[in-house]
Amino acid sequence: MLHWTGYPPLIAALAYAYAWYLALRKDEKYKKVLAVATALLTISWLLYIIPFVTLDFSLHEVYWNSSEGLPLWMRVATSWSGGGGSLFLFTFIAGLTIYFLRGAGREFLLIAIPVLLIALFAAYMNDAFTLIPGHPVTGAGLNPLLKSPWLYPHPLSTFSGYAILAISAIALALGYKRGRASFNVGWALLTIGIMLGAYWSYETFGWGGYWAWDPVETSELLVWLTSTVYPHTVPLLTLAAESFAPLITSSVFLAMFVTRTGLSPLHSFAGANMGSLSLFLTAIAFLIWWLKKIADNFDKFSEIITKLKEKKPYYVGTFLGFTALFIAAIFVYATLFVPSVLIALGKSASVPQMSSGIKYFHPVLYPLLIVMLLALPMIFLNDLGWRAILTFEISVILLAASMAIAALKGTLTLAYLSPKTTNAMMAFGIPIATFTAITALYYIYKRYKLIRDWGITLVHFGMAITALGIFLSGTYAFNNSYFFSFHLVPGTQHKLPNGMELKLLSYHYKLSDSLVDIKSRYIERTPVYFYGWLALKTIANDLSPYLEFVYKMNQTANKEPLLKLILRTAEKDNVLFQNQGMVVYNLTTKVNPFSANATEIKVTNVMNNKTKVLKGHLKVMVGPSRGVLYLTVGKQGTRYFFALSVSGFAIEANENLTTHDVLYVKLEKPVNITMGKVNITAKGFTVYPMGNVLKVHGLTSYVLALLVPDGTVKVGNKAYPNGGLVTANVFAYISGLRDPIVSTILRDKQLYAFLRNPKNVEALITPPKGYKCLHPGCEGYVNAPRYVPETIKLQLNFQVISKGGISDFNVPIRYEAYGEIQGIHGLVPKVVHPSYGFSDLYVALNPPVVNSRVSQMISYHDLLLMYMHKVLPKYKIPQRLALAALFAAGYNINVIKQWTNNPQMAQHLPTLLELATLELYLLSKDYHSHISTEGLYVQAKVIPGVPLVWIGPITMALGALIGAFAYKRPRLIGQKETTVAVREKKLEGTVVTRRSHRI
C-alpha cells in the first residue's frame, strides 16, 4: 500500500517521462516540461519531510527510523537515514542537477532522465513510500549509531555527491563543458562525505579507527577514485577525455547497490530486491557504455604518446598519476563488482574488510599511492626542468628507502607495537608525502595570481596532507594494542598517556519516558525473535519439567525424614569431594573421640586384592571427627552413607600396614554415634587410609583416615540401613540444586511457581486464535510487550587535571534498548578525543561488565543490566521472561552466529539460549551498578597525525569548489583556447597550455 507521500513523486515522474518523450521527438517544449518536473520533484521532497517531522509512523521509513522520543532537530535527517529515503534524496539532487545542466541538450536528457526514474523506482521498491496500516503510535527506533549530529552532514554530502557526479558524468560524456562545474561540486561533496564518515566512525565505535574497509566505505572510495581519474585524463586526452566519464556513473550505481545488500554488516539497508537490482543493472549499462566509448575513441589515445614524447615533467607526472588512479579504480571496481554479481544471482558473497581488507587492499593500493605522490612534484616543479626535479625526487626516494631499511632492521621505530613492515611503510611514505605537500605549496607561491591553479593545487596539496596523516596515524588508529586500559572508580583519578589525569566525580542513570515498538514488525521476521522463541521453547521443554520434578521431590521429602535430610544437605552445598559417580558433603557436625573393642580386622590390599584377617582382642581408637554424607551412583540407584571424617584412627596390631591397605573392623558390640539429627548405630567400620601409616608406641596410626560406619541410621522416628538406597532421581535433584541459576529460581517463589508449569511458558510462544503464522509452528512468535522504554543514559561527570589547571566536563553513555531487538546492539560508547598539536588523545569510555556463568564468550555490560533492572518491574513475570529471552538473544547474536556455524556447538545452542535468558533475568532482577566497585572501563591512546586526515579532505574540497567557480562558464570540451595559451606562454615561458593544467 502507498502512503500519501508516494503520490506527488509519481506525478513528478510522469512529468519527467513526458519531458523525455518530447526530447525524443525533438519538441522544444521539453524544456518547459522539465522545469515543471523539477518543481514537482522539489515539492515532493518537501512534502516527504513532513511525516518525519510530525512522526507519522504510518510511513514505513518513519516507523523504522524514528520513535516518539526522537528529538525534533533529528527528525528531518531520518528522512534519508533509511534505504528508500536515501534513494529519494539521491533522486531529488539528481533532478536539480539535471535542471542545472539542461543546456547539454536532448541527448543528455534522454540518458539522464531514465537514470533519475530508475533511482526513484528503487526508492519505491525500498519502501520509501510504503504505508504501514494500523496507525502505529511509535516507531522501531533509529539505528543507535545513527543517533548523532553527523546524520546530517555525512549522508547529505555523500548522496548529494553521488547524484551530482552521476548526472554530471553523463553531461561530460556528451562533451558539455558546464558539467565540469557541477562535477567539481559533486567531487567536493563526496570528498567531504567520505571524511565525515571516517570521522563519525572515529568518534562513535570507540576503537579509534576511521577506516575499516567496510564494503560501503570501499564503495565510496570507488566513486571517489573513478571521479578523480576523469580530470587527470583531460590534459592527456584533450579529445577523448569524455570516454572515462560513464565509468563514474557506473561506480555510483554499483556503490548504491552495495549499500543495499548484505555485503556490508554495518551499513546494509536490506537484501537485494527489484529496486536494488535495477541499480546494479544501471551500473552494468553504464559500464558497457564506458567500454564502448573507450573503443570508439581508442585511436585518439595516441595523443598520450605524442605528449609524452615532449618529455615534459608536467605530462610525465600527469600520466603517472592518471595510471596509478586508473589501476586503483579498476582494482576496487572489480573487487566490488564480482561479489555484487553473486548477490544479484542470489548467492552469498563477501568483500575483504577489517584485517582481511588490509591484507587484500594495501599491497596493491599502497604502491599506487606512492607513485601518485611521486608524480605530483613533477607537475608542480615543471618550470625547474628535469635535472632539478630528478635531483629532488631521487634524494627523497633515497631518504625514504634508507628510513624504510632502518625500520625493517629495527633501528628506526615509528610505531612500537606494529610489525616492522608497517614501520617500513610508514617510514617510506612520510618523507614522500611531505615532499609532495611542500612542492604544492611552492606551486601556489609561484602562481598565486591564477585562481584556477589555486584550486588545482589545493586539491593535490590536500591529497598529500591526507596521505601524510594516514601514514602517521593509520596503525595507531586501527591497532587496539596501543590502548592503555584501566578502571576508574568514582573519586579516584588516573594518569592518561599524554600526562593528563582523569578523575570520575559522579554518575547517575536516567531511563527515558519515551517508548519504542519492539514487537509489531519483528515477530517471526527477525533472528532475534526466532532465537527468543527457541529459548522459551527450551525452557518449557527442559527447565519446567525439572522444576516440577523438584517440586514433587520436595513434597515426597516432607513425608520421608531421611530423604528430606539428604536433600537439605545437598541444598547447603557443603561439598568436600565430587566426581562423576560420587559426592561427599560435609555435615558440619562434630563427633568427640571414642574407643571400642574389635573381634576381627580384615585387611585388603587394593594393589593385589589380597586379604588377611587379624583376630583376637583388638582395640581401636577414633580421634576428633566430623560428620559427612556420601552419595554414590550405581546400577541400582543412588546409595547413601553417613560416615565420619577423622583426624586420626589407631589400632593395636603388630602388622606392617601400608597406605594401600583398606581395613574392615568388626566391633565387639555396636557403637552409638550422634551427628546432629542423625543417630548411627555402627556395627563395624571400613577404614580408608588417606595419608602415611605411622607406628607410635606399638600402635599403627592412620593419619587423616576416613571412617565409614556400618550399621543403621535413625532420623527422627525412622530407622534406615546405613548404605541403603534412595530414589534414583535424587542425584538429578542434587545436580540441579548445584546449578546457580536453578538454586536462585528456587528461592524466588513467584518465578518458581510460574516456571514449573510448562504451559505458562508455552503460552508466551503460542499466538492467539486467528493469528496467521508466517512460519510452520509459528517459529519466531514471542508474546513480548509491544512498547518498552527507548533509552537509558549513564551520565558521567569528570575532572581533567593538567599543567594548565583543572577543568570539568560531562558526557553521557547511551544504551538504546531496541538495538538488541534489531540485532545491531544498543550500546553506544562515548569517545572524547582532544587534539594537541598534530595528535589526538583518544579516550573511549565504557561501562563495566559482569561475566556470565553460562559461557566464557558472554559478558553483560552495566547499562543493559541497569536498563533491565529498571524496566522489568513495569511488567508481570510472563512479559519479563519474554523480554529477557529477546534481549539475551539480541545481545548474544554474535555468539549465537558462531555456535550455529560450528556443527558440534550448534546442537547445544538451545541450552545456551535457555541459560542466557534465565541468567539475564536473574542478574537484572537484583542488579546494582558495579561502577562504584569496579569502576568505569577506560581505554586511552595517543594517535599521531590524525588531525591531518580531516584537514586534507577539507583542503581538497575547497580546491575543487574553487575549480567549480572557474569552470562555471559552459563550453564544449576540446574547444580551442588559443588566447589562454598565449597568456600561458607569457607567464611561464613554456608551450604548456593553461588548458593542460586543468587536472
Buried (B, 14 or more C-beta within 10 A) or exposed (E): EEBBBBEBBBBBBEBBBBBBBBBEEEEEEBBEBBBBBBBBBBBBBEBBBEBBBEBBBBBBBBBBBBBBBBEEEBBEBBBBBBBBBBBBBBBBBBBBBBBBBBEBBBBBBBBBBBBBBBBBBBBBBBBBBBBBEEEBEBBBBBBBBBBBEBBBBBBBBBBBBBBBBBBBBBBBBBBBBBBBBBBBBBBBBBBBBBBBBBBBBBBBBBBBBBBBBBBBBBBBBBBBBBBBBBBBBBBBBBEBBBBBBBBBBBBBBBBBBBBBBBBBEBBBBBEBBEBBBBBBEBBBBBBEBBBEBBEEBEEBBEBBEEBBEEEBBBBBBBBBBBBBBBBBBBBBBEBBBEBBEBBBEEEEBBBBBEEEBBEBBBEBBBEBBBBBBBBBBBBBBBBBEBEEBEEBBEEBBEBBBBBBBBBBEEEBBBBEEBEBEBBBBBBBBBBBBBBBBBBBEBBBEBBEEBEBBBBBBBBBBBBBBBBBBBBBBBBBBBBEEBBBEBBBBBEEBBEBBBEBEBBBEEBEBEBBEBBBBBBBBBBBEBBBBBBBBBBBBBBBBBBBEBBBBBBEBBEBBEEBBBBBBBBEBBBEEBEBEEEEEEBBBBBEBEBEEEEBEBBBBBBBBEEEEEEEEBEEEBBBBBBEBBBBBBBBBEEEBBBBBBBBBBEBBBBBBEEEBEEEBBBBBBBEEBBEBEBEEBBBBBBBBBBBBBEEBEEEEEEBBBBBBBBBBBBBBBBEEEEBEBBEBBBEBBBBBBEBBBBEBBEBBBEBEEBBEBBBBBEBBBEBBBBEEEEEEEEEEBBBBBBBBBBBBBBBBBEBBBBBBBEEEEEEEEBBBBBBBBBBBBBBBBBBBBBBBEEEEBBBBBBBBBBBBBEBEBBEEBEBBBBBBBBBBBBBEEBEBBBBBBBBBBBBBBBBBEBBEEBEEEEEEBEEBBBBBBBBBBBBBBBBBEBEBBBEEBBBBBBBBBBBBBBBBBBBBBBBBBBBBBBBEBBEEBEEBBEEEEEEBEBBBEBBEEEBBBBBBBB
